[in-house]
């Protein structure tokens, strides 16, 4: 990947992470947030965000060698 492509990839991963966390918070503040389905959705979104963070860290580590 070129440096420009890598920067675009990293930016996309960070946007995805932020969107997942925003969606999780939005669900958490709903009136029905304690229902099993809502809690599962929050957990899945938080997992997605953590995975994106780990991917971004791994990508940086590989690049920086």
PDB file of N, H, CA, C and O in Angstrom:
ATOM      1  N   UNK A   1       0.835  -1.177   0.000  1.00  0.00           N
ATOM      2  CA  UNK A   1       0.000   0.000   0.000  1.00  0.00           C
ATOM      3  C   UNK A   1       0.879   1.239   0.000  1.00  0.00           C
ATOM      4  O   UNK A   1       1.916   1.290   0.662  1.00  0.00           O
ATOM      5  N   UNK A   2       0.448   2.217  -0.743  1.00  0.00           N
ATOM      6  H   UNK A   2      -0.394   2.175  -1.281  1.00  0.00           H
ATOM      7  CA  UNK A   2       1.177   3.484  -0.716  1.00  0.00           C
ATOM      8  C   UNK A   2       0.882   4.196   0.606  1.00  0.00           C
ATOM      9  O   UNK A   2      -0.102   3.873   1.271  1.00  0.00           O
ATOM     10  N   UNK A   3       1.703   5.142   0.985  1.00  0.00           N
ATOM     11  H   UNK A   3       2.502   5.405   0.445  1.00  0.00           H
ATOM     12  CA  UNK A   3       1.424   5.881   2.222  1.00  0.00           C
ATOM     13  C   UNK A   3       0.049   6.567   2.198  1.00  0.00           C
ATOM     14  O   UNK A   3      -0.627   6.643   3.224  1.00  0.00           O
ATOM     15  N   UNK A   4      -0.346   7.050   1.059  1.00  0.00           N
ATOM     16  H   UNK A   4       0.203   6.989   0.226  1.00  0.00           H
ATOM     17  CA  UNK A   4      -1.651   7.702   0.947  1.00  0.00           C
ATOM     18  C   UNK A   4      -2.788   6.695   1.134  1.00  0.00           C
ATOM     19  O   UNK A   4      -3.772   6.980   1.817  1.00  0.00           O
ATOM     20  N   UNK A   5      -2.646   5.524   0.527  1.00  0.00           N
ATOM     21  H   UNK A   5      -1.847   5.292  -0.028  1.00  0.00           H
ATOM     22  CA  UNK A   5      -3.655   4.482   0.696  1.00  0.00           C
ATOM     23  C   UNK A   5      -3.714   4.005   2.145  1.00  0.00           C
ATOM     24  O   UNK A   5      -4.795   3.748   2.674  1.00  0.00           O
ATOM     25  N   UNK A   6      -2.555   3.889   2.781  1.00  0.00           N
ATOM     26  H   UNK A   6      -1.677   4.098   2.351  1.00  0.00           H
ATOM     27  CA  UNK A   6      -2.501   3.473   4.176  1.00  0.00           C
ATOM     28  C   UNK A   6      -3.182   4.499   5.071  1.00  0.00           C
ATOM     29  O   UNK A   6      -3.906   4.136   5.998  1.00  0.00           O
ATOM     30  N   UNK A   7      -2.954   5.775   4.797  1.00  0.00           N
ATOM     31  H   UNK A   7      -2.366   6.070   4.044  1.00  0.00           H
ATOM     32  CA  UNK A   7      -3.585   6.832   5.590  1.00  0.00           C
ATOM     33  C   UNK A   7      -5.098   6.798   5.411  1.00  0.00           C
ATOM     34  O   UNK A   7      -5.839   6.983   6.377  1.00  0.00           O
ATOM     35  N   UNK A   8      -5.559   6.568   4.199  1.00  0.00           N
ATOM     36  H   UNK A   8      -4.957   6.418   3.414  1.00  0.00           H
ATOM     37  CA  UNK A   8      -7.004   6.485   3.947  1.00  0.00           C
ATOM     38  C   UNK A   8      -7.602   5.271   4.656  1.00  0.00           C
ATOM     39  O   UNK A   8      -8.688   5.359   5.228  1.00  0.00           O
ATOM     40  N   UNK A   9      -6.904   4.151   4.619  1.00  0.00           N
ATOM     41  H   UNK A   9      -6.022   4.079   4.154  1.00  0.00           H
ATOM     42  CA  UNK A   9      -7.353   2.951   5.317  1.00  0.00           C
ATOM     43  C   UNK A   9      -7.474   3.207   6.807  1.00  0.00           C
ATOM     44  O   UNK A   9      -8.496   2.893   7.418  1.00  0.00           O
ATOM     45  N   UNK A  10      -6.432   3.778   7.389  1.00  0.00           N
ATOM     46  H   UNK A  10      -5.603   4.034   6.893  1.00  0.00           H
ATOM     47  CA  UNK A  10      -6.437   4.071   8.820  1.00  0.00           C
ATOM     48  C   UNK A  10      -7.563   5.026   9.189  1.00  0.00           C
ATOM     49  O   UNK A  10      -8.224   4.844  10.212  1.00  0.00           O
ATOM     50  N   UNK A  11      -7.784   6.038   8.363  1.00  0.00           N
ATOM     51  H   UNK A  11      -7.248   6.186   7.532  1.00  0.00           H
ATOM     52  CA  UNK A  11      -8.869   6.987   8.626  1.00  0.00           C
ATOM     53  C   UNK A  11     -10.220   6.280   8.578  1.00  0.00           C
ATOM     54  O   UNK A  11     -11.090   6.552   9.406  1.00  0.00           O
ATOM     55  N   UNK A  12     -10.401   5.387   7.630  1.00  0.00           N
ATOM     56  H   UNK A  12      -9.694   5.166   6.957  1.00  0.00           H
ATOM     57  CA  UNK A  12     -11.652   4.643   7.522  1.00  0.00           C
ATOM     58  C   UNK A  12     -11.893   3.746   8.728  1.00  0.00           C
ATOM     59  O   UNK A  12     -13.017   3.649   9.220  1.00  0.00           O
ATOM     60  N   UNK A  13     -10.848   3.097   9.199  1.00  0.00           N
ATOM     61  H   UNK A  13      -9.935   3.176   8.799  1.00  0.00           H
ATOM     62  CA  UNK A  13     -10.952   2.244  10.388  1.00  0.00           C
ATOM     63  C   UNK A  13     -11.336   3.086  11.598  1.00  0.00           C
ATOM     64  O   UNK A  13     -12.180   2.677  12.395  1.00  0.00           O
ATOM     65  N   UNK A  14     -10.728   4.251  11.742  1.00  0.00           N
ATOM     66  H   UNK A  14     -10.043   4.584  11.095  1.00  0.00           H
ATOM     67  CA  UNK A  14     -11.031   5.113  12.882  1.00  0.00           C
ATOM     68  C   UNK A  14     -12.473   5.624  12.822  1.00  0.00           C
ATOM     69  O   UNK A  14     -13.147   5.700  13.849  1.00  0.00           O
ATOM     70  N   UNK A  15     -12.944   5.971  11.632  1.00  0.00           N
ATOM     71  H   UNK A  15     -12.397   5.910  10.797  1.00  0.00           H
ATOM     72  CA  UNK A  15     -14.335   6.412  11.484  1.00  0.00           C
ATOM     73  C   UNK A  15     -15.288   5.282  11.846  1.00  0.00           C
ATOM     74  O   UNK A  15     -16.288   5.506  12.527  1.00  0.00           O
ATOM     75  N   UNK A  16     -14.983   4.069  11.395  1.00  0.00           N
ATOM     76  H   UNK A  16     -14.171   3.887  10.842  1.00  0.00           H
ATOM     77  CA  UNK A  16     -15.825   2.921  11.735  1.00  0.00           C
ATOM     78  C   UNK A  16     -15.873   2.713  13.245  1.00  0.00           C
ATOM     79  O   UNK A  16     -16.937   2.445  13.804  1.00  0.00           O
ATOM     80  N   UNK A  17     -14.726   2.835  13.902  1.00  0.00           N
ATOM     81  H   UNK A  17     -13.862   3.053  13.447  1.00  0.00           H
ATOM     82  CA  UNK A  17     -14.657   2.665  15.356  1.00  0.00           C
ATOM     83  C   UNK A  17     -15.514   3.709  16.065  1.00  0.00           C
ATOM     84  O   UNK A  17     -16.265   3.389  16.987  1.00  0.00           O
ATOM     85  N   UNK A  18     -15.395   4.944  15.631  1.00  0.00           N
ATOM     86  H   UNK A  18     -14.785   5.205  14.883  1.00  0.00           H
ATOM     87  CA  UNK A  18     -16.173   6.021  16.248  1.00  0.00           C
ATOM     88  C   UNK A  18     -17.674   5.841  16.012  1.00  0.00           C
ATOM     89  O   UNK A  18     -18.480   6.092  16.908  1.00  0.00           O
ATOM     90  N   UNK A  19     -18.042   5.411  14.822  1.00  0.00           N
ATOM     91  H   UNK A  19     -17.387   5.207  14.095  1.00  0.00           H
ATOM     92  CA  UNK A  19     -19.463   5.195  14.523  1.00  0.00           C
ATOM     93  C   UNK A  19     -20.028   4.051  15.360  1.00  0.00           C
ATOM     94  O   UNK A  19     -21.157   4.135  15.842  1.00  0.00           O
ATOM     95  N   UNK A  20     -19.255   2.991  15.535  1.00  0.00           N
ATOM     96  H   UNK A  20     -18.337   2.923  15.144  1.00  0.00           H
ATOM     97  CA  UNK A  20     -19.715   1.866  16.348  1.00  0.00           C
ATOM     98  C   UNK A  20     -19.927   2.298  17.799  1.00  0.00           C
ATOM     99  O   UNK A  20     -20.917   1.922  18.427  1.00  0.00           O
ATOM    100  N   UNK A  21     -18.998   3.086  18.322  1.00  0.00           N
ATOM    101  H   UNK A  21     -18.195   3.392  17.812  1.00  0.00           H
ATOM    102  CA  UNK A  21     -19.149   3.554  19.705  1.00  0.00           C
ATOM    103  C   UNK A  21     -20.336   4.515  19.832  1.00  0.00           C
ATOM    104  O   UNK A  21     -21.067   4.466  20.821  1.00  0.00           O
ATOM    105  N   UNK A  22     -20.527   5.374  18.853  1.00  0.00           N
ATOM    106  H   UNK A  22     -19.932   5.413  18.050  1.00  0.00           H
ATOM    107  CA  UNK A  22     -21.671   6.297  18.895  1.00  0.00           C
ATOM    108  C   UNK A  22     -22.985   5.528  18.864  1.00  0.00           C
ATOM    109  O   UNK A  22     -23.923   5.866  19.586  1.00  0.00           O
ATOM    110  N   UNK A  23     -23.054   4.503  18.037  1.00  0.00           N
ATOM    111  H   UNK A  23     -22.292   4.228  17.451  1.00  0.00           H
ATOM    112  CA  UNK A  23     -24.267   3.685  17.972  1.00  0.00           C
ATOM    113  C   UNK A  23     -24.488   2.947  19.294  1.00  0.00           C
ATOM    114  O   UNK A  23     -25.624   2.836  19.756  1.00  0.00           O
ATOM    115  N   UNK A  24     -23.422   2.446  19.900  1.00  0.00           N
ATOM    116  H   UNK A  24     -22.499   2.536  19.524  1.00  0.00           H
ATOM    117  CA  UNK A  24     -23.551   1.746  21.180  1.00  0.00           C
ATOM    118  C   UNK A  24     -24.081   2.681  22.262  1.00  0.00           C
ATOM    119  O   UNK A  24     -24.962   2.301  23.033  1.00  0.00           O
ATOM    120  N   UNK A  25     -23.558   3.881  22.322  1.00  0.00           N
ATOM    121  H   UNK A  25     -22.842   4.189  21.695  1.00  0.00           H
ATOM    122  CA  UNK A  25     -24.022   4.855  23.315  1.00  0.00           C
ATOM    123  C   UNK A  25     -25.480   5.224  23.054  1.00  0.00           C
ATOM    124  O   UNK A  25     -26.266   5.361  23.992  1.00  0.00           O
ATOM    125  N   UNK A  26     -25.834   5.383  21.801  1.00  0.00           N
ATOM    126  H   UNK A  26     -25.196   5.272  21.039  1.00  0.00           H
ATOM    127  CA  UNK A  26     -27.217   5.711  21.449  1.00  0.00           C
ATOM    128  C   UNK A  26     -28.172   4.628  21.941  1.00  0.00           C
ATOM    129  O   UNK A  26     -29.241   4.933  22.469  1.00  0.00           O
ATOM    130  N   UNK A  27     -27.794   3.379  21.773  1.00  0.00           N
ATOM    131  H   UNK A  27     -26.925   3.131  21.344  1.00  0.00           H
ATOM    132  CA  UNK A  27     -28.633   2.274  22.238  1.00  0.00           C
ATOM    133  C   UNK A  27     -28.678   2.241  23.761  1.00  0.00           C
ATOM    134  O   UNK A  27     -29.729   1.983  24.349  1.00  0.00           O
ATOM    135  N   UNK A  28     -27.539   2.502  24.398  1.00  0.00           N
ATOM    136  H   UNK A  28     -26.686   2.712  23.920  1.00  0.00           H
ATOM    137  CA  UNK A  28     -27.471   2.452  25.861  1.00  0.00           C
ATOM    138  C   UNK A  28     -28.379   3.471  26.541  1.00  0.00           C
ATOM    139  O   UNK A  28     -28.823   3.241  27.666  1.00  0.00           O
ATOM    140  N   UNK A  29     -28.661   4.581  25.887  1.00  0.00           N
ATOM    141  H   UNK A  29     -28.301   4.768  24.973  1.00  0.00           H
ATOM    142  CA  UNK A  29     -29.490   5.607  26.529  1.00  0.00           C
ATOM    143  C   UNK A  29     -30.973   5.469  26.198  1.00  0.00           C
ATOM    144  O   UNK A  29     -31.791   6.260  26.669  1.00  0.00           O
ATOM    145  N   UNK A  30     -31.317   4.485  25.404  1.00  0.00           N
ATOM    146  H   UNK A  30     -30.652   3.843  25.022  1.00  0.00           H
ATOM    147  CA  UNK A  30     -32.730   4.268  25.084  1.00  0.00           C
ATOM    148  C   UNK A  30     -33.491   3.760  26.301  1.00  0.00           C
ATOM    149  O   UNK A  30     -32.902   3.202  27.227  1.00  0.00           O
ATOM    150  N   UNK A  31     -34.801   3.957  26.288  1.00  0.00           N
ATOM    151  H   UNK A  31     -35.279   4.410  25.536  1.00  0.00           H
ATOM    152  CA  UNK A  31     -35.637   3.490  27.392  1.00  0.00           C
ATOM    153  C   UNK A  31     -35.609   1.968  27.542  1.00  0.00           C
ATOM    154  O   UNK A  31     -35.726   1.446  28.650  1.00  0.00           O
ATOM    155  N   UNK A  32     -35.457   1.269  26.429  1.00  0.00           N
ATOM    156  H   UNK A  32     -35.362   1.694  25.529  1.00  0.00           H
ATOM    157  CA  UNK A  32     -35.464  -0.197  26.476  1.00  0.00           C
ATOM    158  C   UNK A  32     -34.046  -0.782  26.468  1.00  0.00           C
ATOM    159  O   UNK A  32     -33.844  -1.917  26.036  1.00  0.00           O
ATOM    160  N   UNK A  33     -33.083  -0.016  26.940  1.00  0.00           N
ATOM    161  H   UNK A  33     -33.247   0.906  27.290  1.00  0.00           H
ATOM    162  CA  UNK A  33     -31.670  -0.420  26.877  1.00  0.00           C
ATOM    163  C   UNK A  33     -31.367  -1.683  27.677  1.00  0.00           C
ATOM    164  O   UNK A  33     -30.373  -2.355  27.399  1.00  0.00           O
ATOM    165  N   UNK A  34     -32.190  -2.021  28.652  1.00  0.00           N
ATOM    166  H   UNK A  34     -32.997  -1.476  28.878  1.00  0.00           H
ATOM    167  CA  UNK A  34     -31.905  -3.194  29.485  1.00  0.00           C
ATOM    168  C   UNK A  34     -32.450  -4.492  28.901  1.00  0.00           C
ATOM    169  O   UNK A  34     -32.228  -5.559  29.474  1.00  0.00           O
ATOM    170  N   UNK A  35     -33.154  -4.427  27.781  1.00  0.00           N
ATOM    171  H   UNK A  35     -33.334  -3.561  27.316  1.00  0.00           H
ATOM    172  CA  UNK A  35     -33.626  -5.657  27.143  1.00  0.00           C
ATOM    173  C   UNK A  35     -32.433  -6.424  26.591  1.00  0.00           C
ATOM    174  O   UNK A  35     -31.427  -5.835  26.195  1.00  0.00           O
ATOM    175  N   UNK A  36     -32.560  -7.729  26.572  1.00  0.00           N
ATOM    176  H   UNK A  36     -33.377  -8.208  26.893  1.00  0.00           H
ATOM    177  CA  UNK A  36     -31.461  -8.597  26.141  1.00  0.00           C
ATOM    178  C   UNK A  36     -30.986  -8.233  24.735  1.00  0.00           C
ATOM    179  O   UNK A  36     -29.783  -8.180  24.477  1.00  0.00           O
ATOM    180  N   UNK A  37     -31.912  -7.989  23.848  1.00  0.00           N
ATOM    181  H   UNK A  37     -32.889  -8.032  24.057  1.00  0.00           H
ATOM    182  CA  UNK A  37     -31.549  -7.667  22.461  1.00  0.00           C
ATOM    183  C   UNK A  37     -30.713  -6.383  22.397  1.00  0.00           C
ATOM    184  O   UNK A  37     -29.747  -6.308  21.638  1.00  0.00           O
ATOM    185  N   UNK A  38     -31.079  -5.392  23.180  1.00  0.00           N
ATOM    186  H   UNK A  38     -31.864  -5.453  23.797  1.00  0.00           H
ATOM    187  CA  UNK A  38     -30.348  -4.119  23.175  1.00  0.00           C
ATOM    188  C   UNK A  38     -28.961  -4.290  23.802  1.00  0.00           C
ATOM    189  O   UNK A  38     -27.975  -3.743  23.308  1.00  0.00           O
ATOM    190  N   UNK A  39     -28.898  -5.046  24.883  1.00  0.00           N
ATOM    191  H   UNK A  39     -29.699  -5.491  25.285  1.00  0.00           H
ATOM    192  CA  UNK A  39     -27.593  -5.284  25.517  1.00  0.00           C
ATOM    193  C   UNK A  39     -26.670  -6.050  24.583  1.00  0.00           C
ATOM    194  O   UNK A  39     -25.469  -5.787  24.534  1.00  0.00           O
ATOM    195  N   UNK A  40     -27.235  -7.002  23.839  1.00  0.00           N
ATOM    196  H   UNK A  40     -28.211  -7.215  23.879  1.00  0.00           H
ATOM    197  CA  UNK A  40     -26.430  -7.766  22.881  1.00  0.00           C
ATOM    198  C   UNK A  40     -25.911  -6.864  21.762  1.00  0.00           C
ATOM    199  O   UNK A  40     -24.765  -6.993  21.331  1.00  0.00           O
ATOM    200  N   UNK A  41     -26.753  -5.965  21.304  1.00  0.00           N
ATOM    201  H   UNK A  41     -27.683  -5.860  21.654  1.00  0.00           H
ATOM    202  CA  UNK A  41     -26.335  -5.034  20.251  1.00  0.00           C
ATOM    203  C   UNK A  41     -25.212  -4.129  20.739  1.00  0.00           C
ATOM    204  O   UNK A  41     -24.250  -3.880  20.012  1.00  0.00           O
ATOM    205  N   UNK A  42     -25.332  -3.640  21.958  1.00  0.00           N
ATOM    206  H   UNK A  42     -26.114  -3.843  22.549  1.00  0.00           H
ATOM    207  CA  UNK A  42     -24.289  -2.784  22.531  1.00  0.00           C
ATOM    208  C   UNK A  42     -22.978  -3.561  22.639  1.00  0.00           C
ATOM    209  O   UNK A  42     -21.919  -3.048  22.276  1.00  0.00           O
ATOM    210  N   UNK A  43     -23.046  -4.784  23.132  1.00  0.00           N
ATOM    211  H   UNK A  43     -23.906  -5.200  23.427  1.00  0.00           H
ATOM    212  CA  UNK A  43     -21.843  -5.599  23.272  1.00  0.00           C
ATOM    213  C   UNK A  43     -21.191  -5.859  21.910  1.00  0.00           C
ATOM    214  O   UNK A  43     -19.967  -5.818  21.788  1.00  0.00           O
ATOM    215  N   UNK A  44     -22.000  -6.121  20.901  1.00  0.00           N
ATOM    216  H   UNK A  44     -22.994  -6.155  21.000  1.00  0.00           H
ATOM    217  CA  UNK A  44     -21.470  -6.374  19.559  1.00  0.00           C
ATOM    218  C   UNK A  44     -20.799  -5.124  18.997  1.00  0.00           C
ATOM    219  O   UNK A  44     -19.722  -5.206  18.407  1.00  0.00           O
ATOM    220  N   UNK A  45     -21.426  -3.984  19.176  1.00  0.00           N
ATOM    221  H   UNK A  45     -22.302  -3.917  19.655  1.00  0.00           H
ATOM    222  CA  UNK A  45     -20.845  -2.736  18.675  1.00  0.00           C
ATOM    223  C   UNK A  45     -19.551  -2.388  19.407  1.00  0.00           C
ATOM    224  O   UNK A  45     -18.591  -1.918  18.796  1.00  0.00           O
ATOM    225  N   UNK A  46     -19.532  -2.621  20.703  1.00  0.00           N
ATOM    226  H   UNK A  46     -20.311  -3.003  21.199  1.00  0.00           H
ATOM    227  CA  UNK A  46     -18.305  -2.369  21.459  1.00  0.00           C
ATOM    228  C   UNK A  46     -17.195  -3.321  21.021  1.00  0.00           C
ATOM    229  O   UNK A  46     -16.030  -2.930  20.944  1.00  0.00           O
ATOM    230  N   UNK A  47     -17.556  -4.559  20.736  1.00  0.00           N
ATOM    231  H   UNK A  47     -18.503  -4.877  20.798  1.00  0.00           H
ATOM    232  CA  UNK A  47     -16.577  -5.520  20.225  1.00  0.00           C
ATOM    233  C   UNK A  47     -16.034  -5.109  18.868  1.00  0.00           C
ATOM    234  O   UNK A  47     -14.839  -5.239  18.606  1.00  0.00           O
ATOM    235  N   UNK A  48     -16.909  -4.613  18.007  1.00  0.00           N
ATOM    236  H   UNK A  48     -17.880  -4.507  18.220  1.00  0.00           H
ATOM    237  CA  UNK A  48     -16.486  -4.119  16.700  1.00  0.00           C
ATOM    238  C   UNK A  48     -15.506  -2.967  16.865  1.00  0.00           C
ATOM    239  O   UNK A  48     -14.480  -2.914  16.187  1.00  0.00           O
ATOM    240  N   UNK A  49     -15.825  -2.049  17.763  1.00  0.00           N
ATOM    241  H   UNK A  49     -16.659  -2.091  18.313  1.00  0.00           H
ATOM    242  CA  UNK A  49     -14.950  -0.899  17.995  1.00  0.00           C
ATOM    243  C   UNK A  49     -13.592  -1.339  18.531  1.00  0.00           C
ATOM    244  O   UNK A  49     -12.562  -0.815  18.107  1.00  0.00           O
ATOM    245  N   UNK A  50     -13.579  -2.290  19.454  1.00  0.00           N
ATOM    246  H   UNK A  50     -14.416  -2.716  19.798  1.00  0.00           H
ATOM    247  CA  UNK A  50     -12.317  -2.791  19.996  1.00  0.00           C
ATOM    248  C   UNK A  50     -11.500  -3.504  18.921  1.00  0.00           C
ATOM    249  O   UNK A  50     -10.278  -3.367  18.865  1.00  0.00           O
ATOM    250  N   UNK A  51     -12.181  -4.261  18.077  1.00  0.00           N
ATOM    251  H   UNK A  51     -13.174  -4.373  18.123  1.00  0.00           H
ATOM    252  CA  UNK A  51     -11.489  -4.939  16.982  1.00  0.00           C
ATOM    253  C   UNK A  51     -10.874  -3.945  16.012  1.00  0.00           C
ATOM    254  O   UNK A  51      -9.759  -4.146  15.531  1.00  0.00           O
ATOM    255  N   UNK A  52     -11.601  -2.875  15.726  1.00  0.00           N
ATOM    256  H   UNK A  52     -12.507  -2.712  16.117  1.00  0.00           H
ATOM    257  CA  UNK A  52     -11.078  -1.836  14.834  1.00  0.00           C
ATOM    258  C   UNK A  52      -9.865  -1.163  15.456  1.00  0.00           C
ATOM    259  O   UNK A  52      -8.891  -0.857  14.767  1.00  0.00           O
ATOM    260  N   UNK A  53      -9.930  -0.935  16.750  1.00  0.00           N
ATOM    261  H   UNK A  53     -10.721  -1.183  17.309  1.00  0.00           H
ATOM    262  CA  UNK A  53      -8.797  -0.323  17.451  1.00  0.00           C
ATOM    263  C   UNK A  53      -7.578  -1.242  17.376  1.00  0.00           C
ATOM    264  O   UNK A  53      -6.466  -0.785  17.111  1.00  0.00           O
ATOM    265  N   UNK A  54      -7.788  -2.523  17.605  1.00  0.00           N
ATOM    266  H   UNK A  54      -8.692  -2.894  17.820  1.00  0.00           H
ATOM    267  CA  UNK A  54      -6.688  -3.488  17.539  1.00  0.00           C
ATOM    268  C   UNK A  54      -6.119  -3.578  16.123  1.00  0.00           C
ATOM    269  O   UNK A  54      -4.905  -3.682  15.945  1.00  0.00           O
ATOM    270  N   UNK A  55      -6.987  -3.540  15.126  1.00  0.00           N
ATOM    271  H   UNK A  55      -7.973  -3.456  15.270  1.00  0.00           H
ATOM    272  CA  UNK A  55      -6.533  -3.576  13.737  1.00  0.00           C
ATOM    273  C   UNK A  55      -5.676  -2.358  13.435  1.00  0.00           C
ATOM    274  O   UNK A  55      -4.633  -2.467  12.791  1.00  0.00           O
ATOM    275  N   UNK A  56      -6.116  -1.214  13.897  1.00  0.00           N
ATOM    276  H   UNK A  56      -6.964  -1.126  14.420  1.00  0.00           H
ATOM    277  CA  UNK A  56      -5.369   0.006  13.657  1.00  0.00           C
ATOM    278  C   UNK A  56      -4.013  -0.041  14.345  1.00  0.00           C
ATOM    279  O   UNK A  56      -3.016   0.393  13.770  1.00  0.00           O
ATOM    280  N   UNK A  57      -3.960  -0.558  15.558  1.00  0.00           N
ATOM    281  H   UNK A  57      -4.770  -0.911  16.025  1.00  0.00           H
ATOM    282  CA  UNK A  57      -2.688  -0.680  16.286  1.00  0.00           C
ATOM    283  C   UNK A  57      -1.773  -1.663  15.566  1.00  0.00           C
ATOM    284  O   UNK A  57      -0.582  -1.403  15.400  1.00  0.00           O
ATOM    285  N   UNK A  58      -2.332  -2.793  15.141  1.00  0.00           N
ATOM    286  H   UNK A  58      -3.300  -3.005  15.277  1.00  0.00           H
ATOM    287  CA  UNK A  58      -1.540  -3.797  14.416  1.00  0.00           C
ATOM    288  C   UNK A  58      -1.010  -3.236  13.115  1.00  0.00           C
ATOM    289  O   UNK A  58       0.148  -3.463  12.764  1.00  0.00           O
ATOM    290  N   UNK A  59      -1.851  -2.501  12.393  1.00  0.00           N
ATOM    291  H   UNK A  59      -2.792  -2.317  12.679  1.00  0.00           H
ATOM    292  CA  UNK A  59      -1.443  -1.917  11.122  1.00  0.00           C
ATOM    293  C   UNK A  59      -0.304  -0.934  11.333  1.00  0.00           C
ATOM    294  O   UNK A  59       0.652  -0.912  10.558  1.00  0.00           O
ATOM    295  N   UNK A  60      -0.401  -0.122  12.378  1.00  0.00           N
ATOM    296  H   UNK A  60      -1.178  -0.140  13.007  1.00  0.00           H
ATOM    297  CA  UNK A  60       0.670   0.830  12.683  1.00  0.00           C
ATOM    298  C   UNK A  60       1.962   0.105  13.038  1.00  0.00           C
ATOM    299  O   UNK A  60       3.039   0.508  12.597  1.00  0.00           O
ATOM    300  N   UNK A  61       1.865  -0.955  13.826  1.00  0.00           N
ATOM    301  H   UNK A  61       0.990  -1.282  14.183  1.00  0.00           H
ATOM    302  CA  UNK A  61       3.037  -1.708  14.235  1.00  0.00           C
ATOM    303  C   UNK A  61       3.729  -2.355  13.031  1.00  0.00           C
ATOM    304  O   UNK A  61       4.956  -2.360  12.936  1.00  0.00           O
ATOM    305  N   UNK A  62       2.924  -2.897  12.116  1.00  0.00           N
ATOM    306  H   UNK A  62       1.927  -2.893  12.193  1.00  0.00           H
ATOM    307  CA  UNK A  62       3.499  -3.519  10.915  1.00  0.00           C
ATOM    308  C   UNK A  62       4.175  -2.476  10.033  1.00  0.00           C
ATOM    309  O   UNK A  62       5.235  -2.725   9.459  1.00  0.00           O
ATOM    310  N   UNK A  63       3.557  -1.317   9.934  1.00  0.00           N
ATOM    311  H   UNK A  63       2.696  -1.114  10.401  1.00  0.00           H
ATOM    312  CA  UNK A  63       4.099  -0.262   9.091  1.00  0.00           C
ATOM    313  C   UNK A  63       5.403   0.272   9.676  1.00  0.00           C
ATOM    314  O   UNK A  63       6.381   0.490   8.960  1.00  0.00           O
ATOM    315  N   UNK A  64       5.395   0.478  10.992  1.00  0.00           N
ATOM    316  H   UNK A  64       4.601   0.301  11.573  1.00  0.00           H
ATOM    317  CA  UNK A  64       6.560   1.077  11.642  1.00  0.00           C
ATOM    318  C   UNK A  64       7.688   0.064  11.846  1.00  0.00           C
ATOM    319  O   UNK A  64       8.841   0.424  12.088  1.00  0.00           O
ATOM    320  N   UNK A  65       7.313  -1.223  11.740  1.00  0.00           N
ATOM    321  H   UNK A  65       6.377  -1.515  11.543  1.00  0.00           H
ATOM    322  CA  UNK A  65       8.250  -2.312  11.763  1.00  0.00           C
ATOM    323  C   UNK A  65       9.119  -2.401  12.934  1.00  0.00           C
ATOM    324  O   UNK A  65       9.946  -3.308  13.022  1.00  0.00           O
TER     325      UNK A  65
END
